[in-house]
């Protein structure tokens, strides 16, 4: 399982436009085969900071997503919404049993 955290520091003047641009990206990404979760979260106590939490079946699913039309379209315009470079962290994970 691949887990990705992408943190966006959004320009306050462009926050609504950013959120509108995220909607089709989130919907299309959630529909991809190999996607387990794709959710945008607003940080509490950090104005205009959002984190996309992505969970993918495997590296292949992530690679397919990164080449998808909806992802490449958003990625090409993402910088126009941001006040700092996009921060991306990727993790290899496995589900742990709860006891």
Order of alpha helices (4+ residues) and beta strands (2+ residues): beta-alpha-beta-beta-alpha-alpha-beta
